[in-house]
Amino acid sequence: MDIATPPQPDGTTILADAAPTPHEPPVIRREDYRPFGWLVPEVSLRFDLGLDRTRVHAALTVQRNARADHSDTIRLNGDGLAARSVTVDGAPCTGWSMDGGDLMVPLHGDSHLIEVETEIDPSANTQLMGLYASSGMLCTQCEAEGFRRITFFPDRPDVLSVYTVRMQGPKAQFPVLLCNGNEVATGEGEDGSHWAEWHDPWPKPSYLFALVAGDLVANSQGFTTMGGREVTLNIWVRVEDLPRTDHALESLARSMRWDEEVFGREYDLDLYNVVAVSDFNMGAMENKGLNVFNTKYVLADRETANDADYDAIEGVIAHEYFHNWSGNRVTCRDWFQLSLKEGFTVLRDQLFSQDMQGEAVKRIEDVRVLRQVQFPEDSGPLAHPIRPDSFREISNFYTATVYNKGAEVIRMMRTMSGPEAFRRGTDLYFSRHDGEAATCEDFVRAIEEGAGLDLAQFRLWYSQAGTPKVEVALTHEGETATLHLKQTVPPTPGQPDKKPMPIPLRLALFDRASGAHRGEELLVLDRAEASYHFAGFAALPVLSINRGFSAPVAIERHVPAEDLLFLAAHDDDPFARYEAMQELLVGHLTAASGGGLDAAERAAGQEAVRSAFAAVLTDKALDDSMRGELITLPGHGYLAEQQLVADPALIHAEREALKTWLGRELEADLLAIHHRAAAVPFALDRAAKGARKIRTQTLVYLAAGNPALASELAAAQYHNATNMTDRQGALMVLAGLETAARTACLLDFYNRFRGNDLVIDKWFSLQALSLHPQVLEHVKALARHLDFTLRNPNRVRSLYMAFAANAHAFHAASGEGYRMLADLIIELDAINAQTAARMVPSLGRWRRTEPGRAALMKGELERIMATGSLSRDTFEQVSRSLG
């Protein structure tokens, strides 16, 4: 880790993971940070490459750090390495020693040249961290602490170095040799080998190092920056994948131009390389000038990628490019500052995608992810602030809180300051900290000064966990409407008491008679309670609040159904209109699943929803993308969040019952839209994508209300499909039905796309997520399928993460779903600890689940813990879930 705990008397930074114990990994604390005792301004690496044996020669120029406590010993982190030789200033070093996995080298002067040789076996690296083999090629993943699996180094983000790298290997096996920066020299060897030398002029931490060697081809184009630099953009893939790279390349060029125009950021190298690999723990990695991507976020064509894939590729390509400034040129001082780069960059990619895809729907999609994933995280045992105070394994803090809530916190600063003032703040941040390892405080201070804001109290958003609750009431007397607000931040592990935080709330008050409002206002609730008065209202207005989701909070208010119907029909803020529909649905489903409705109340609630849906389905002014959002039922996870203790079976039953009733009541309208949308020809514009979205969405309701009709329609849609969106949507509906068409289409899909790993991932997920009554048995069979493997993270996620998201299967009353996931975690932990650990939170919600299932979930966590040989990643997730 990058945290010193505690600093030693001689100034040596003792890293807490030097000798971890398997049962009790040490706790690393932010308050214990100390600067590293040595600077490493230059690094020279030499690789002799092979799939099962790679030799690494590292030459480190080191200098005493005047800003740190001095030491006569330097600690170079290692993980599973053995030093073949160690020299200092050209002479063999005889005084070096090992402390756990780390190499300790004695140094007596102020500057030295340390050279270390190591040898590693990439083919045996199933953890996919460091240098590893993937489909016959070599690639790296070094964030957060993978570089120490390649060579001994002070593997922490505040040690910035200029890298020169020489790579040599057999040309027939590795015809392409890529690294960070610019290629400066190449050559041929006499033994069939070749070499390439790369130089990155920009200082970077070791986590941004990247190397790729393999048999690859590139889709290339030129790009001229706003300053006149000519840049070559390359998307490197296997030759058979080349036809599916155009969208990624176009997305890269669009994101580069957008970042120049919106944030003033220009690219700073002559090359920008993206490489797609099939075995990858994450989505992508922003290594300087050489991004390594999961193939899932690069490859697309209409036959194999759906519309969500296209949007995700565009967003992830942009995210990793934007990191060139928000993460690379300005990096983070320590891993507690992770949201400094990730939260800020998520906001940047969200703003980009809003401009590319449409602001309204994109904002709704982002909030849905936040509510489905981050809100439960904030209310469970794994809750943590966006800038954590401690951790055992940093890989566990690549979370929705750090990323998505981190983005929302920075978005609030932008909302309070306005886009222009916010840009002044980001300009100041980049200019002030270029080439540095910065902190979240550095960012907040730059926004504060550049935008002219007082953010003293706002800093609480960085230190307090939990989703704030805002109670809202609107009263009326005479000509005045009064808005009463009260905020509470619920207790979370380690933080029982919270202070009020500034909460920016965009709002409008609608006149009931005219259906209009007199302008939007921004209120900042910075106290526990406050009241605001609005004059000039002869009658009680209708309140639209938290418009655009201006703050990541839970609004709690009692609103009559007629007011929600009014907002769903009249609100001019797209998110607020969507939110009114969601409030209507959540209110009904929560009350129904909690047993709080009698027959008359249930009928009234259903009728209110039917009336709202009918208006949406027949509103010709709506585009189909927004129509699809408005008729999407809230997810199981978000509904469970509305109850202190939830019964998954009841939530699922009520959700499906409402869907079935709506499918029957609105069958004619749904059929009309389905047929209209089917006539829209394929294109990637907003209208065509919206038509495909609403076409499948109508099938979902028809399948609930009239399964026989839906089966016929879905089979026709499947067989007539000219694109993956329509084909996958139809198969998704069929997968949940007991019909002959289900089996036939699943078999056809498999045979049609056999050999295409990304599409077969979809085939696994569709079945694991299905509403079919035998889904548990299907998942068991799929786990034994010849195409299933635990060694590919995409394949594991496609089956088991999808299954864990399937409420009616995962939460089976027998506990079989919990046992299946626990068995997976135990087996997978030894193969790929990061992927195993990310499965644990699905079991960690036991405290918020009804007692019977809670006991079963807790029991499986205890069984995992009892194995006694867990990785640090999984140990931390399980212990916190139980604690």
PyMOL commands that set and color helices and strands:
alter all, ss='L'
color gray80, all
select helices_A, chain A and resi 30-32+122-124+147-149+206-208+239-244+246-263+295-297+307-322+335-357+359-378+394-397+400-417+419-433+440-451+457-463+547-549+561-570+574-593+599-618+624-630+636-641+648-665+667-678+686-705+707-720+724-735+740-753+757-768+775-783+793-804+807-810+816-829+833-837+840-842+846-848+851-865+872-882
alter helices_A, ss='H'
color red, helices_A
select strands_A, chain A and resi 28-29+38-48+54-64+73-76+83-88+91-92+97-99+102-106+111-120+130-134+137-141+161-170+176-179+182-188+193-204+211-214+217-224+230-237+271-277+284-285+290-294+331-332+390-391+437-438+469-477+480-488+503-510+521-525+529-535+542-545+554-556
alter strands_A, ss='S'
color yellow, strands_A
deselect
rebuild
show_as cartoon
